[in-house]
């Protein structure tokens, strides 16, 4: 007996790291083609907007940003903010 099904290719990690935003820093405005971004906040608050939806990410919260959509900071950090970022390339 065989089970056959179509499985999409798995995403590949292309970059990851930790960022520190100081008071007054603002997240970049960008569109990331063919990549998902995972942002996990470990301290402070990060103000992000994606497709006109605004988010306030606080310590212990995360957001996954899908590819090919504009995301940006909509408000400067009002306290020191640390977060981890992982970007995954996905082949369609």
N, C-alpha and C positions, 0 to 999 in steps of 0.2 A: 504494500500500500504506500502511495506517495501523496504528499500534500504539496501542492504547487500554488504559489501566490506571488504577486508582484510586491516587492518591497522597495520603497524609495531609498536612495542612497543616504547614508548617515552624514550628518554635518561634520565638518572638520574644524577644530579649534585653530584659529589663525593668529590671534593675539589675546593676551590677558595681562592684567596688572592691577595695581592699586593706585588710586589717585587721591590727592589731598587738595581740596578747594578751600581757599581762605575766604574770609569775609569780603564780599564784593566780587568774587569770581562768578562767572556765568558759563554754563555748559555750551559747547559749540553748537552751531546750527549746521546740520548736515543731513544728507540722504546716503544711506549705506546700501549700495546695490548688492543683491545676492547674499547678504549677511544678516544674521540675527545678533543683537546685542543683549547681553544679560548684565544688568546693573544691580549690585547688592550693596546697600548702604550700611556701614558699620558705625558711623557717628555723624551727628548733625542732620541736616535736611537738604535734599536736592530737589530743585523745582524744575520739572521737565514737562514739555508739551509735545504731543505726538498726534498729528491729524486733528488739531483743535481741541483735543482732550488734555486737560491739565492734571498733573500728578504732583503730589508732595510726598517724596520718598523719605521715610524716617529710619532711624536705626532699626535693623532687623528686617527691613522690607526690601523687596526686589521688584524689578520690572523687566519684562522681555519685550524688546522693540523689534518688530518684524522688518524685513527688508523692503527697500524701495519706497519708504515713507519718510517724510520730513520729520525730524525731531530736533528739539532745541531747548535751551533753558529759557524760561519766561520771566524769571526773577533771579536776581543775584543772591548768592548765599548770605544769610544773615548770621551765620556761625560757622566755625571750622567744620568741614564736612569731609569724611573719608568714605570711599566706596571702591569696590572691586568691579572690574569690567572684564567680561569675556566676550569675544566676538567669534562667531561661528560662521563659516562659509558653507552654504548649502547649494548643492548642484541640483538644478531642477530637472 
